[in-house]
Amino acid sequence: MRIVLLGAPGAGKGTQARMLSHTYAIPQISTGDMLRAAVKAGTRLGLEAKRYMDAGNLVPDAVMIGLIRERLAEPDADGGFLLDGFPRTEPQAEALDAMLGEIARELQLVIDVFVPEDDLVERLSGRRVCRDCGASFHVHFNPSSEEGRCSACGGELYQRADDAADTVRNRLRVYQEQTRPISARYDRAGLLRRVDGGRSMEAVQAELATLLDGLKVAR
């Protein structure tokens, strides 16, 4: 399976991608996770990316394309992958087509998870993340059992800089301007399926599983 999962920040695509990765035994390739790991490690790439991420802007195409090219070359991606957070711009989409063309592969499915903007702002601005294990909570929808502390490991919970309300609004504006047009590209190619991400996590997961099961049958 070679799948792209689209959706605005806060649409829940990361959570769904992790579950699909486990269920279908294909690697989840999350550019957000890759970048945050680089930031935490203090690498040159991480420091460069942090300036853009903290402002709610996209990391430059050249950086993202290089990351994905390296990741897709790893052995576990030979049997398929689930791209979460890439492509986000037209040049990235073109680069992905070129990468797959080099290995005589094509995308099989692109899923666009849609959630209204006001709901996205509420989701993101209330998100809290554990500094130690990376577990994610929400002050309203999924609070930790101990305020300010992670239920899983007891680590400190914090709000990511890119989850502040003003930054969230900017992230969504950037998404609408630069990433939303990619949906039309994949729609024209007959690859796009739209999923209502405003429902419960279980309902969204069930619909995604139906789409992927259909893909397995089609193969």
C-alpha positions, 0 to 999 in steps of 0.5 A: 500500500502506498498512501498519502494522508492529507488534512489540516493541522489538528484534523487527527491524521497523525492519530489515525495514521498510527492506528492504520500503520499498526493494523496494516503493518506499513510504516507511518512516515510523519514529517512532523515527527521527523522534524520534531525529533531533529529539533529535540536533538538540536541538529542543524536541520532541527534548528533551521526547521524550528524557526519556521515551525514556531511561526506556523510556517511550512519548512522549505520544500528542499528540506522536506523533499530531502527528508522524504527521499532518504526515508523512502529509501529505507528497507521498511518502505519497500512494501508500502508506506503511509505518508503523514504530512507530505506532500504539503505543496505542489513542488513536494507533490511533483517531487513525490511523483518523481521519486516513485517514478524512479522506482516504478511505483505509483500512489494508490490512495490519497485520503483527505481528512476534513474538519471545520476551522473553528474545531481545529483551533479548539483541538490544537490550542487545547493540546498538551504533549508530554516532554518525556514520552511524547503522549498527547492529551487535550485539556477538554477532550482527553485530559490527563488524570493528573493536571500538568502531568502525563498519565502514562509516564508522569512527565511534564505536559506542555503546549507546543509553540505551534499550538498557540491560538495565533500560530494555529490560525496562521498554520491553517491559513498556510494550509489553505493557501499551499496544501489545500490545492493538492487535493484537487491535483489528486482528485483529478488523478482519481486517487482522492477520497474525502473523509469527515474528520469531525466525527468520533475517532472510532467512526473515522477509523472505521471509514479509513479501514473500509477504504484500505480494505477496498484497496487490498481487494483491488490489488 
